[in-house]
Amino acid sequence: MGVTRTPRERWVDQGLQALAAGGPDAVRVEVLAKRLGVTKGGFYGAFADREALLEAMLDTWERESTDDVLARVDREDTDPRTRAVRAGVLTFSSDRLLPVDLAVREWARRDAAVAERLRRVDGRRMDLLREAIGTTVADPDEVEARSLVAFCVAIGEHLLAADHGGRSRADVLARVVDLVLGPPPGGSLQNSPVPPRRTPGADLPSGG
């Protein structure tokens, strides 16, 4: 009977959990093998080396945080503003995507290749914001400025510990979204693209 190999996806999932918890240095083959309950040798049946695993992890993060998110909001067939709001919720409220996103940003400070990949991902996210804001704002300079503000809030809000003078964070964020994206047609804002703050190092769910 042949030996059952651990699927590549499980190695990648465990690697992303380690990355979110401790950065790229925490992605160690021995540790991942122990968590998966397999031998270290099994790793080399799935990947040539640790660098190949790191590359696969980045591929998965990029696909899930851009392609998968955009495909989902496209299927919902909503207006550009709502698409931007939904994409923000899907990306920055996820216990899977948010901790990895923050870890990749820290990693990119020390690795030029990761920084280039992050630039590509953020560029696609900015394009979605430009599209949404451009439906109501004609000045391209203002579109770019508002897009930057929206994106900075989406990321930085999770790192901010400030109070808001008796206001809830959700209420303040809703007001920010109205100011940057404009109010939704026919009413006040109901959903914020930046959900209530989550712990940046939260554990990711295990893959099957």
Steps between C-alpha positions, in 0.01 A plus 500: 500500500637843404576774750233770522657840448387813678342728237692814406202708609536384860866598508408840356220548752727416793765730355253788482400442860865510604560812292206680661616404849872565472605628160698313232767383746230297676434299182726204579464161337556309823233694685246469220561126474440458873174694480386285209603182678732387223873460451721776367580280203139525388553868434744428218239290324295818463763774464854521373605717794381758751518779242252314282262481795533873568425573135192275510384675816524839331317365195217380723482827692491701177232282345277497807535872577451626143372249243263320736373820663445677168330195350261489793402867482464472122254212544291719729449742210477816710587864434868609516470656845345189653761283326776700668329475838448125465858442385625685805281297733606171343868590516536680831246319718628152420682308772689332217587793273562789740779348715681375189460837329659681794780242518575536128526878543761457771682240291504734200705751698793257489451316171489679164322214320224492761474879481449479124224242543334714768516797263311298239233390747451848641484639147201282421330605822561865422351448153177382660489811719577726203212344310259548788599858580527595135129440450422814704824701492625647171837641608764223459720655768215488749417144398859398572511685831173350621609152390820536701312617809255208472778245465706647784197483728427141396849389601592739780173472691601155620816642659337803661419497872346848527162574655242720329349721769207273585436399140536140393770401255233362266314834496817693427598262222156527346540878493846467344359282224225754429758776481737310273271292280189714529170382651326206333213578264178564685619480859767499767786256522412156632829313461853619553786370280716497811331279763563514874864449591633146536818378661775514235658173611184293523535135410382389160263207459668171420469363150351163431 
